[in-house]
Amino acid sequence: MEKRVLGELEPHIVWNLFEDISQIPRESKKEEKIRVWIKNWAQKHQISYEEDSTGNLLLKVKASKGGEEYPGVILQAHLDMVAQKVPESSHDFDNDPIPLKIVDDYVTADGTTLGADNGIGVAMALAAISNPLLKHGPIDVILTVDEETGLTGAFAIDKEFIKYRYLLNLDSEDEGEITVSSAGGGETKFILPVTWDTKPSLTGFKLTVGGLTGGHSGVDIHKSRLNAIKILIEGIINIRQKVDYDFHLCTIRGGSAHNAIPRDAYCEFLVDNTEAVKLMFDEWRSQIKTYRTNEPGIKVDLQEISLDTCVTSTNSILTLLYEIPHGALAFSKDIPDLVETSNNLALVKTSSDSIEIIASTRSSIDEELHRVRTELKELGERVSAQVIQNPTYPGWQPDLDSAFLNLVKQEYDREYKQESKLKAIHAGLETGLFKGIDPDLQLVSIGPEIKDAHSPQERVYIKSVELIWRIVVAVLSKLDQI
C-alpha cells in the first residue's frame, strides 16, 4: 500500500478521510465520482443513506450508546471544489487526484487548488459518524453538490432531508471565529452575439495578464487583489485610445468561476500600426509596476501572432467589460470591515457566435442586491446583450439568542483557550437556504483556518483542523445540555 502523505497528522481519522477524498475528482458540477465513493463508503460502514434528484446525499446514524436521549443534529458540508491550477500545471481535474503536500504548518497542493474548501468539512462529518468512541445523539449528514457555482444543490435539496432542529455547517475558514450570518447573492450572465469578419491586411497580437493572486470573490473581495479581466481591459483601452489606428477584437478570455477573482486573462486583436501598439504597450507596462505592492507576481505580455479574423462588435464588448463594476461597493455601517455589497467581474469567454460574460453580486441587504443587479441588467441592455439573471440566494441573519450557538461558543472557547468571535461574512453559505426551508432551524458555521481558498495557493493550517475536530466532538457529546 502506498504511504499516505498525511498519514502522520492528527487527528488520523480526519486526515485519512481527507486524503481519501482528495483522490476523487470533484469539480463543481462533476461530483459523480465522489458521490459514488461516498455511497460505497457508507455501505462499508453500514450507514444508511439517501440521494435526492439533484445528487445531494443524506447519511443517517442512530444515537450511540448513552446518547439515546440527545436531540438530533445535522452536520453539513459540500462535496464540490473549485478547480484552479497554475498555468504550467498539467493537472487533469476530471481524472487526477489532488497532489497533496505538507509545507511548514500547512497542507497544500502542488500547483492546484487543495479542496480543503470543503473537503475538510466532508472529512469531519464522515469522521463523526464513523467514530465508535464518540458519544452522540442521532446525526444526519447532509452533503450537497455544486455549492461553488451557485448553491445549486442547496437550492434544490429535498426538504425531507431537514428533520432536526440544530445544524452545524462545516464550511467556514477562519480559526477563532464562529459564523452566524452570511450574505445573499446572485449571478448575472451577459451574452453578446457576434459576427466575424476577415481582415488579412492587419497584424495580430495577443495581450496576456497573469500571475495575480486571485481568491474568493466574497471573502477576499476587499483585499485590494486585482482582477485580471479589468487589468486586461485597461491595457486594451490604453493601447487603443492613445493611438489613432484600426483596432478589432478577435477573442477574449479570462476567469474560471463566478466566485473566484480572475487571476489570468488574455485577448487577441488586429491592428494596422504594429510599432505604435508596441510603443504604447511598453508605456503601459511601465505603469503596471505601481501595482506590484498588492500583486508582486503580476505579469503582462504582448506577442505578435498570425491572425486575420475578428468580431464586428469591439466597441460593445469593451464598453460592457469596462463599465461592469468589480470589488467592494459598500461597507457595513454596523460591523467594522464587513463588506456590505460587492460585485465580481468573474468570467469572459469567446465562442463561435457570442461573447459570454459573468458577474457575481453579493449583499447582506436585499434592496442593495436588487439595485446592483438592476444596474447590471441595464448595462447589458444598453449594448444589446442578452441578460440572464438566476434567482438570488438569501442571506442568513444572526440569531444571537440561539441555545445551539451558545453551546458551540462555550465549547469553542473552552478548546480554543480564549474567546472566539461571532462573525458575519460577505460570502454565500448554504445555511441561508436551509433556514428558508425551516425558519426554526438553529444554525452555526465553523471550520479550520484556510488561506487563499479558490486559488492554487490554497492551504489549510494543520493545528486548526485538530482544534475544530475537538470542538465538533465536544458539541456532539454535550447536546444534552441544550
Secondary structure as GFF3:
##gff-version 3
##sequence-region A 1 482
A	DSSP	alpha_helix	12	22	.	.	.	ID=ss1
A	DSSP	alpha_helix	32	44	.	.	.	ID=ss2
A	DSSP	beta_strand	48	51	.	.	.	ID=ss3
A	DSSP	beta_strand	57	61	.	.	.	ID=ss4
A	DSSP	beta_strand	73	78	.	.	.	ID=ss5
A	DSSP	beta_strand	100	103	.	.	.	ID=ss6
A	DSSP	beta_strand	106	109	.	.	.	ID=ss7
A	DSSP	alpha_helix	116	130	.	.	.	ID=ss8
A	DSSP	beta_strand	139	144	.	.	.	ID=ss9
A	DSSP	alpha_helix	152	155	.	.	.	ID=ss10
A	DSSP	three_ten_helix	159	161	.	.	.	ID=ss11
A	DSSP	beta_strand	166	169	.	.	.	ID=ss12
A	DSSP	beta_strand	177	182	.	.	.	ID=ss13
A	DSSP	beta_strand	184	193	.	.	.	ID=ss14
A	DSSP	beta_strand	196	198	.	.	.	ID=ss15
A	DSSP	beta_strand	203	210	.	.	.	ID=ss16
A	DSSP	alpha_helix	228	241	.	.	.	ID=ss17
A	DSSP	beta_strand	247	254	.	.	.	ID=ss18
A	DSSP	beta_strand	265	271	.	.	.	ID=ss19
A	DSSP	alpha_helix	274	288	.	.	.	ID=ss20
A	DSSP	three_ten_helix	289	293	.	.	.	ID=ss21
A	DSSP	beta_strand	299	305	.	.	.	ID=ss22
A	DSSP	beta_strand	309	311	.	.	.	ID=ss23
A	DSSP	alpha_helix	314	323	.	.	.	ID=ss24
A	DSSP	beta_strand	327	331	.	.	.	ID=ss25
A	DSSP	beta_strand	339	350	.	.	.	ID=ss26
A	DSSP	beta_strand	354	363	.	.	.	ID=ss27
A	DSSP	alpha_helix	366	382	.	.	.	ID=ss28
A	DSSP	beta_strand	386	389	.	.	.	ID=ss29
A	DSSP	alpha_helix	403	416	.	.	.	ID=ss30
A	DSSP	beta_strand	421	425	.	.	.	ID=ss31
A	DSSP	alpha_helix	431	437	.	.	.	ID=ss32
A	DSSP	beta_strand	442	445	.	.	.	ID=ss33
A	DSSP	beta_strand	450	451	.	.	.	ID=ss34
A	DSSP	beta_strand	459	461	.	.	.	ID=ss35
A	DSSP	alpha_helix	462	477	.	.	.	ID=ss36
A	DSSP	three_ten_helix	479	481	.	.	.	ID=ss37
###
